[in-house]
Amino acid sequence: MTAPIAHWPGRMVGDVFVRSTPEGGAEQAVFVHGLAGSATNWTDLMDRLRDLVTGHAIDLPGAGFSPAPADGDYSVSAHARAVVGLLERTGPAHLFGNSLGGAVCVAVAATRPDLVRSLTLVSPALPDLVPRYGPARVAASAAPRLGEWVAERLRFLPAEQRVNASLAMCYADVSLVHPARVREAVEELRRRDGLPYAGMALIGSARGIVAEYFRRGERNLWRQAARVTAPTLIIHGRRDRLVRPGTAQRALKSFPQVRLVLLRNAGHVAQMEAPEAVAVEARRLILETRLGNAPLPS
């Protein structure tokens, strides 16, 4: 088991908190976490890519160390605007997203192609109405009044219990989680328990992603995927309990330039569970992009 590295330093950039690697590669990369996650979800992957790109991991509004948005808007569109705000500061970048962050990145890449050099999606939460236990829990937490009740009840459970339950849902093999990472997660959850907006931020973001599952018209995420011009890499863990790996087949038909990678022993957060494997594939995509999108020999 590899000892974890220190978290990257962070600072407020506009209205959001961002953790960045020391300047390394000349190109920029922006990383977007999933529901109930934070910028630290990308620490290990950023470390493996920092010779190639300078990484910036965002805490979405209301998550991590970012304050609640003034307008209380936690929709996918609002999160996408926050990411665009960061990209306008970094300049065109390689964009990474996990779960909810994957949905946010699709919206960004479809509407601001000038800011996205390549797109890497890890278990993106794209609309899928096939029943599945994990999404059902998210939908329940997003239900009017029920979501608030659940959030309040959960606060009375020990932080350790909540963290362990989350890890069991997101990882295929929880034995891969370093004890120091668990301690960090528990400390962070306790900190957030003291924030008056933490529960609403989680519920609002859950409602935002559920709304996307039922959206019709040109703003539907699958239709936006068809408008993405950046070369795209989609990575799914075969043991994902939250996003059905079968959605990858639809992704292959939807994104214009796409490569799919299935990781046999990974769950929902492959960038945390198998950062080396994800880094290999992401590095290949970035190098292809440098060569004018010409695929590297297999």
N, C-alpha and C positions, 0 to 999 in steps of 0.2 A: 504494500500500500504506500503510495507516494505522499509525502508530507505536503500539505497545502501551502501555497505561497501567500504572502500578505496581500490584503486587498489593495487595489490601486487607489491612489489619492483621488479625492473628489472635490468638486466646487460647484457653486451655483452658476449656471449658464442661462441667462435670461430667467425664465420662470421654473426651470427644472434643475435637478441635481445630476451631475454627470461625473462618472469615474473614467479617467483616461490613463493609458499606459504612457510611460516615458517615451519621448519622441524616438521612433525607430524607423520603420519603413516610411518612405515619402508619401505614399498613398494613405488615404483616410478610410476608416471603417467605423460604422455606427451599429450598435447592438441594442436590441429591444426585447425586453423580458416578457414573460407571460403573466397570467392572472395570479395574484398573490405573490408574485416574484419581485425582483429588484435587479439593479445593475450588477450586483455581485453574482448573479446566476451565470455570468459570462467570464468570471475571473480566470479560470483555467484555460479556456479557449483563447482568450486575449493574450495570455502568456505565450501560447504556442504559435501565435501569429505575429507577435510584435516585431520580429525581424523583417516582416513583409509589409505590415501596415501599422499605422498609429491608431489605436482603438479608443473609442468613446462609447461607454455603456450608459444609457440614460435610465434614470428612475422616472417612469411615466408619472404624470400628474397625480398626486395623492399617494403614490407608492414610494417605498424606500425613504429617502430624505427629501423628496420633492413635496412642496406644500400642496394643499388641496387647490384645485383651480377656482378662481374667483367666481366663475359662472356655474360651478357645480356640474359641469358637463364631463361625463366619463365615457362618452360614446367612442366607438372606433374612429370616427371622423375627427373627434377632438384630440384623441391620442395621436392620430396621424399628423395633425397640425403641430403638435409639440415636437414630433420627430422632424418635420419639415423645418421648424425653427432652428433646430440643432444643425441640420444639414446645410442650411443657408449660412451658418457660421463656419462649418468645417470645409464647405465646398463639396463637389461631387465625391461620393464615397461608396464603398462596398457595404451593402445593407444586410444585416442579419436579424432574424426574428424567430422567436420560439412561441408556439401556442397562440395566445392572444396577440403577442408581439408579431407573430407571423401574419395574422390578419391585418394588423396595422401596417406592416411593411408592404403588403400587397396594395393597399390603398395608396400609400405613398408612391410606390413605383409606378402605379397606373396614372396618377395625377401629376407627378413631378418627375418624369423620366430624365430630365436634365440633371437631377441631383443623385441619380442612382447608377453606379457603374456596373454592379452585379448584385444579385439577390440570392441570399441563402436562407432557406426556411427550414426550421427544425420542428417537425410535428405541428404545422400551422393549423390554427383553428378555423378552417374554412367550412362553410355550411354543409352539414351532413345530418339528415333527419333519421338515419337508421338508429334505432334505440341502442343506447350504450350507458352503462352504469355511471361512469364519470360525468358525461354531459348532463345526465339526468340530475345529478347532485348540483351542478352549476345552475341548471334551470330552476331547481327548487329554491336555491339561495337567491335567485333573482326575482322570485314571485313577490308581488306586492304584499307588504306587511309580514309575510312569512320570512322574507330575507332578513328584515330587521330583527325579528324574533330569534332566528337562528344565530345571527351574529352576536346578539346580546347573550344568549345562552352559552355560546362557545367561549366567551371571555372568562367564564367561570371554570373552564377546564384548565389544568396545568399546561403551561407553555410547552413543556417537554412532550406531553401527550399529543398536543396538536401538531407539533413539528414531526413527530414520529409517524403520525397518521398521514401527513402530507407526503413525507418521503416514501412511505409504503405505496402510496397511490402513484407517485411520479416515477420512481425508480423500478427497474426490473429486478435489481439485486441491491437491497439496502446495505448489504455488507460492504459495498464499494464506497459508502459515504464515510469519509474520514471523521473521527470523533471531534476533531477541532471544528469541522464544518457544522456538525450538529450543534455544538456549543454556541457557535456564532449565530446560527439560525434561532436558537432559543433566546439568546440575548436580544436579537433584533425584534423578535415577536413581542417580548416583554416591553421593549421600548415603544413599539407601535401600539400596544394596549393602552398606553398613556396618552395617545393622540386622539383628540375629540372627533376627528374626521376619518380615522382609519377604517371603521366599519362601513361607513357610507362609501368610501373609495372602493372597497372590495365589492360591495353590493352593486354600486353604479357601474363598475367595469364588467361585472358578470352580466348585468342587464344589457350592457352595450353589445357584448358578443352574442347573447341570445337574440337580440333584435336583428343582428346580421344574418342569423340562420333563416329568418323569415322574410328578409328584404327581397323585393322584386324590382324589376326594371334595370336601368343601366348602372345603378349603384350597387347591385348585387355583387358580392365579392368574386364569384366565378366569372362574371362578365368583366369585372375589372382585371382579373387575372389574364384574360384574353387580350388585354390592351397593354400588358407589361412588355416593354421592349428590351429590358436588360436580360442578359443571360442568367438563367435561374437554376439553382441547385435545391432540390427538396430531399430532406433526410427524414426518414421515419424509423422509429424503433418497432420491431415486430411485436414487442411485448408491451406496447403502449396501451394503457387502460383508459386513457382520456380521449385521444383522437384516433379514430379507426384507421389503421394503416391502409385499408382498402380505398380510402379517398385518394391515394396516390395515383390510382389509375385514371381518375377524372382529371387530376392535375396534369398528367402526361398529355391529355387531349386539350387542355385549356391554355397552358402557358406556351407561347410561341417558340421559345428557346429553352428547353428544360432537360435536366438530367436527374434521374431518381436514384437514390441510394437507400437500401433497406438494411438496417443493422439488426442482426439476428438476436442479440442479447441485450438490447437497449430498450428503455421504456420511453417516457414522455419527454425527458430532458436529456437527450443524448449529448448535448454540449457539456453537461455536467458529469454524466455517467461514463461517457466514452469520448472525452475531449480530444484524444490523440487521433481517433478515427475520423471525427468531424473535421479536425484541423487538416488532415491529409486531403480530404475532398474539397474543403474550402480553399486551400492553397492552390489546388489544381485549377479551380474556377478562376481565381484571381490571376493566375499566370496566363490562363487562356485569354482573359480579358485584355491583359497587356499586349497579347499577340494579335489583337484585333478580332477577338472572338473565334479564332481558328482553334478547333479542338486539339488538345495534345494527343499524341499517339497513346493508345491504351497499352 
